[in-house]
Amino acid sequence: MILASALTYALGCFGVALVLNLIRLFTAPTVTDRILAVDTMTVNTIALLVLGGLKTGSALTYEAALLFALTGFISTVSFCKYLLRGSIIE
């Protein structure tokens, strides 16, 4: 019973953090701030997937979280490389 309420509370907190990151994405003054907001949104989405998997008991959400983490990492690295060098593929 306490685990279910703790998971619900954690899901709510990460949901609020995701909304705040979305606000930061639209109000960020520079491109690097927007990239960091997207990266933080990726981390929050991974946390929501893992917590949802704990709540439902589904193992499929862990695989989705892993794929989302790999995609988020690659996209952050490619955005940063594009900002630094002007191209992604050398």
N, CA and C atoms as a LAMMPS dump frame, in Angstrom:
ITEM: TIMESTEP
0
ITEM: NUMBER OF ATOMS
270
ITEM: BOX BOUNDS ff ff ff
-5.0000000000000000e+02 5.0000000000000000e+02
-5.0000000000000000e+02 5.0000000000000000e+02
-5.0000000000000000e+02 5.0000000000000000e+02
ITEM: ATOMS id mol type element x y z
1 1 1 N 0.821 -1.183 0
2 1 2 C 0 0 0
3 1 3 C 0.871 1.255 0
4 2 1 N 1.903 1.256 0.81
5 2 2 C 2.756 2.438 0.844
6 2 3 C 3.59 2.549 -0.418
7 3 1 N 3.928 1.403 -1.018
8 3 2 C 4.686 1.427 -2.264
9 3 3 C 3.859 2.035 -3.391
10 4 1 N 2.584 1.7 -3.442
11 4 2 C 1.716 2.251 -4.485
12 4 3 C 1.57 3.759 -4.337
13 5 1 N 1.43 4.24 -3.124
14 5 2 C 1.298 5.688 -2.924
15 5 3 C 2.627 6.403 -3.185
16 6 1 N 3.746 5.768 -2.86
17 6 2 C 5.052 6.369 -3.138
18 6 3 C 5.303 6.422 -4.643
19 7 1 N 4.914 5.377 -5.358
20 7 2 C 5.062 5.388 -6.81
21 7 3 C 4.171 6.451 -7.457
22 8 1 N 2.959 6.613 -6.947
23 8 2 C 2.063 7.64 -7.467
24 8 3 C 2.635 9.029 -7.216
25 9 1 N 3.179 9.241 -6.03
26 9 2 C 3.795 10.524 -5.706
27 9 3 C 5.012 10.799 -6.6
28 10 1 N 5.839 9.784 -6.805
29 10 2 C 7.024 9.943 -7.652
30 10 3 C 6.625 10.21 -9.101
31 11 1 N 5.59 9.52 -9.589
32 11 2 C 5.105 9.774 -10.943
33 11 3 C 4.607 11.208 -11.08
34 12 1 N 3.924 11.702 -10.07
35 12 2 C 3.454 13.085 -10.09
36 12 3 C 4.596 14.079 -10.085
37 13 1 N 5.608 13.815 -9.27
38 13 2 C 6.767 14.722 -9.21
39 13 3 C 7.512 14.757 -10.532
40 14 1 N 7.739 13.601 -11.139
41 14 2 C 8.425 13.579 -12.421
42 14 3 C 7.559 14.163 -13.532
43 15 1 N 6.241 14.028 -13.415
44 15 2 C 5.348 14.663 -14.382
45 15 3 C 5.427 16.181 -14.301
46 16 1 N 5.464 16.71 -13.088
47 16 2 C 5.606 18.156 -12.903
48 16 3 C 6.967 18.622 -13.422
49 17 1 N 8.005 17.846 -13.165
50 17 2 C 9.339 18.2 -13.669
51 17 3 C 9.36 18.205 -15.189
52 18 1 N 8.644 17.285 -15.807
53 18 2 C 8.584 17.243 -17.261
54 18 3 C 7.872 18.471 -17.821
55 19 1 N 6.813 18.906 -17.164
56 19 2 C 6.104 20.117 -17.591
57 19 3 C 6.992 21.341 -17.415
58 20 1 N 7.73 21.415 -16.313
59 20 2 C 8.633 22.544 -16.102
60 20 3 C 9.768 22.562 -17.125
61 21 1 N 10.245 21.382 -17.516
62 21 2 C 11.257 21.314 -18.575
63 21 3 C 10.686 21.759 -19.916
64 22 1 N 9.428 21.443 -20.161
65 22 2 C 8.785 21.884 -21.388
66 22 3 C 8.664 23.405 -21.429
67 23 1 N 8.346 24.004 -20.294
68 23 2 C 8.302 25.465 -20.21
69 23 3 C 9.692 26.043 -20.454
70 24 1 N 10.7 25.435 -19.879
71 24 2 C 12.083 25.908 -20.074
72 24 3 C 12.507 25.764 -21.526
73 25 1 N 12.017 24.729 -22.196
74 25 2 C 12.352 24.535 -23.599
75 25 3 C 11.859 25.701 -24.445
76 26 1 N 10.673 26.212 -24.147
77 26 2 C 10.122 27.306 -24.934
78 26 3 C 10.628 28.678 -24.51
79 27 1 N 11.135 28.807 -23.291
80 27 2 C 11.587 30.118 -22.812
81 27 3 C 13.105 30.232 -22.725
82 28 1 N 13.83 29.245 -23.186
83 28 2 C 15.292 29.278 -23.092
84 28 3 C 15.864 30.331 -24.03
85 29 1 N 16.843 31.098 -23.553
86 29 2 C 17.391 32.165 -24.394
87 29 3 C 18.358 31.682 -25.475
88 30 1 N 19.054 30.577 -25.253
89 30 2 C 20.035 30.119 -26.236
90 30 3 C 19.742 28.683 -26.655
91 31 1 N 20.408 28.27 -27.722
92 31 2 C 20.214 26.918 -28.247
93 31 3 C 20.771 25.875 -27.284
94 32 1 N 21.87 26.176 -26.634
95 32 2 C 22.443 25.203 -25.694
96 32 3 C 21.511 24.976 -24.501
97 33 1 N 20.823 26.018 -24.06
98 33 2 C 19.844 25.829 -22.987
99 33 3 C 18.698 24.944 -23.442
100 34 1 N 18.312 25.064 -24.693
101 34 2 C 17.242 24.212 -25.219
102 34 3 C 17.694 22.759 -25.328
103 35 1 N 18.948 22.553 -25.717
104 35 2 C 19.48 21.188 -25.794
105 35 3 C 19.509 20.558 -24.405
106 36 1 N 19.93 21.32 -23.413
107 36 2 C 19.944 20.8 -22.043
108 36 3 C 18.53 20.505 -21.543
109 37 1 N 17.566 21.332 -21.944
110 37 2 C 16.178 21.081 -21.544
111 37 3 C 15.66 19.792 -22.168
112 38 1 N 15.995 19.555 -23.434
113 38 2 C 15.577 18.315 -24.093
114 38 3 C 16.255 17.109 -23.45
115 39 1 N 17.521 17.239 -23.096
116 39 2 C 18.233 16.141 -22.439
117 39 3 C 17.626 15.843 -21.067
118 40 1 N 17.278 16.869 -20.337
119 40 2 C 16.642 16.662 -19.032
120 40 3 C 15.248 16.071 -19.193
121 41 1 N 14.55 16.458 -20.251
122 41 2 C 13.246 15.854 -20.519
123 41 3 C 13.391 14.369 -20.837
124 42 1 N 14.468 14.018 -21.51
125 42 2 C 14.726 12.606 -21.788
126 42 3 C 14.93 11.815 -20.499
127 43 1 N 15.695 12.385 -19.584
128 43 2 C 15.938 11.716 -18.305
129 43 3 C 14.635 11.572 -17.518
130 44 1 N 13.816 12.611 -17.525
131 44 2 C 12.536 12.54 -16.814
132 44 3 C 11.595 11.525 -17.457
133 45 1 N 11.607 11.435 -18.771
134 45 2 C 10.764 10.459 -19.449
135 45 3 C 11.219 9.035 -19.141
136 46 1 N 12.511 8.822 -19.075
137 46 2 C 13.037 7.505 -18.697
138 46 3 C 12.592 7.145 -17.284
139 47 1 N 12.658 8.12 -16.379
140 47 2 C 12.208 7.87 -15.002
141 47 3 C 10.718 7.552 -14.963
142 48 1 N 9.925 8.253 -15.767
143 48 2 C 8.493 7.961 -15.818
144 48 3 C 8.224 6.565 -16.369
145 49 1 N 8.978 6.158 -17.366
146 49 2 C 8.808 4.813 -17.91
147 49 3 C 9.17 3.741 -16.887
148 50 1 N 10.264 3.938 -16.178
149 50 2 C 10.684 2.953 -15.178
150 50 3 C 9.678 2.897 -14.022
151 51 1 N 9.231 4.046 -13.569
152 51 2 C 8.248 4.064 -12.48
153 51 3 C 6.917 3.466 -12.925
154 52 1 N 6.536 3.735 -14.168
155 52 2 C 5.319 3.114 -14.691
156 52 3 C 5.457 1.603 -14.793
157 53 1 N 6.645 1.148 -15.148
158 53 2 C 6.894 -0.295 -15.187
159 53 3 C 6.85 -0.924 -13.808
160 54 1 N 7.352 -0.202 -12.805
161 54 2 C 7.251 -0.707 -11.44
162 54 3 C 5.804 -0.778 -10.971
163 55 1 N 5.029 0.224 -11.366
164 55 2 C 3.638 0.273 -10.911
165 55 3 C 2.784 -0.799 -11.582
166 56 1 N 3.003 -1.021 -12.89
167 56 2 C 2.192 -2.003 -13.603
168 56 3 C 2.782 -3.406 -13.576
169 57 1 N 4.068 -3.521 -13.306
170 57 2 C 4.709 -4.83 -13.289
171 57 3 C 5.055 -5.334 -14.677
172 58 1 N 5.105 -4.446 -15.656
173 58 2 C 5.392 -4.833 -17.03
174 58 3 C 6.882 -4.692 -17.31
175 59 1 N 7.454 -5.715 -17.926
176 59 2 C 8.876 -5.681 -18.267
177 59 3 C 9.119 -4.955 -19.58
178 60 1 N 8.076 -4.736 -20.356
179 60 2 C 8.217 -4.074 -21.643
180 60 3 C 8.628 -2.607 -21.482
181 61 1 N 8.219 -1.986 -20.409
182 61 2 C 8.553 -0.574 -20.217
183 61 3 C 10.044 -0.387 -19.936
184 62 1 N 10.695 -1.38 -19.372
185 62 2 C 12.134 -1.271 -19.133
186 62 3 C 12.909 -1.299 -20.445
187 63 1 N 12.457 -2.116 -21.379
188 63 2 C 13.09 -2.136 -22.688
189 63 3 C 12.857 -0.823 -23.419
190 64 1 N 11.654 -0.276 -23.282
191 64 2 C 11.366 1.023 -23.897
192 64 3 C 12.223 2.115 -23.273
193 65 1 N 12.435 2.06 -21.957
194 65 2 C 13.282 3.046 -21.283
195 65 3 C 14.728 2.933 -21.753
196 66 1 N 15.199 1.725 -21.962
197 66 2 C 16.562 1.524 -22.457
198 66 3 C 16.728 2.08 -23.867
199 67 1 N 15.771 1.8 -24.735
200 67 2 C 15.829 2.339 -26.091
201 67 3 C 15.731 3.858 -26.092
202 68 1 N 14.895 4.4 -25.235
203 68 2 C 14.758 5.85 -25.139
204 68 3 C 16.048 6.477 -24.621
205 69 1 N 16.717 5.817 -23.684
206 69 2 C 17.984 6.336 -23.163
207 69 3 C 19.055 6.359 -24.243
208 70 1 N 19.143 5.288 -25.021
209 70 2 C 20.132 5.255 -26.101
210 70 3 C 19.847 6.314 -27.155
211 71 1 N 18.587 6.475 -27.516
212 71 2 C 18.219 7.49 -28.504
213 71 3 C 18.476 8.889 -27.965
214 72 1 N 18.167 9.127 -26.706
215 72 2 C 18.407 10.435 -26.105
216 72 3 C 19.884 10.774 -26.038
217 73 1 N 20.705 9.794 -25.721
218 73 2 C 22.146 10.033 -25.661
219 73 3 C 22.7 10.376 -27.037
220 74 1 N 22.313 9.606 -28.041
221 74 2 C 22.803 9.846 -29.401
222 74 3 C 22.336 11.208 -29.902
223 75 1 N 21.096 11.58 -29.618
224 75 2 C 20.607 12.872 -30.099
225 75 3 C 21.313 14.03 -29.405
226 76 1 N 21.586 13.912 -28.113
227 76 2 C 22.295 14.982 -27.413
228 76 3 C 23.713 15.137 -27.942
229 77 1 N 24.391 14.031 -28.166
230 77 2 C 25.75 14.093 -28.693
231 77 3 C 25.757 14.687 -30.103
232 78 1 N 24.801 14.302 -30.924
233 78 2 C 24.781 14.832 -32.288
234 78 3 C 24.414 16.311 -32.319
235 79 1 N 23.504 16.765 -31.461
236 79 2 C 23.19 18.194 -31.372
237 79 3 C 24.417 19 -30.968
238 80 1 N 25.119 18.51 -29.96
239 80 2 C 26.307 19.229 -29.491
240 80 3 C 27.407 19.237 -30.535
241 81 1 N 27.588 18.122 -31.213
242 81 2 C 28.607 18.064 -32.261
243 81 3 C 28.251 18.997 -33.408
244 82 1 N 26.981 19.105 -33.733
245 82 2 C 26.558 20.026 -34.78
246 82 3 C 26.81 21.473 -34.37
247 83 1 N 26.561 21.798 -33.103
248 83 2 C 26.814 23.165 -32.643
249 83 3 C 28.306 23.501 -32.641
250 84 1 N 29.135 22.53 -32.296
251 84 2 C 30.564 22.788 -32.23
252 84 3 C 31.233 22.844 -33.601
253 85 1 N 30.86 21.926 -34.498
254 85 2 C 31.594 21.8 -35.759
255 85 3 C 30.793 22.188 -36.983
256 86 1 N 29.495 22.289 -36.886
257 86 2 C 28.686 22.645 -38.032
258 86 3 C 28.248 21.475 -38.873
259 87 1 N 28.749 20.287 -38.587
260 87 2 C 28.306 19.073 -39.28
261 87 3 C 28.37 17.91 -38.313
262 88 1 N 27.593 16.906 -38.606
263 88 2 C 27.55 15.752 -37.708
264 88 3 C 28.5 14.66 -38.193
265 89 1 N 28.481 14.415 -39.506
266 89 2 C 29.331 13.38 -40.087
267 89 3 C 30.557 14.042 -40.692
268 90 1 N 31.709 13.542 -40.322
269 90 2 C 32.956 14.142 -40.83
270 90 3 C 33.454 13.411 -42.039
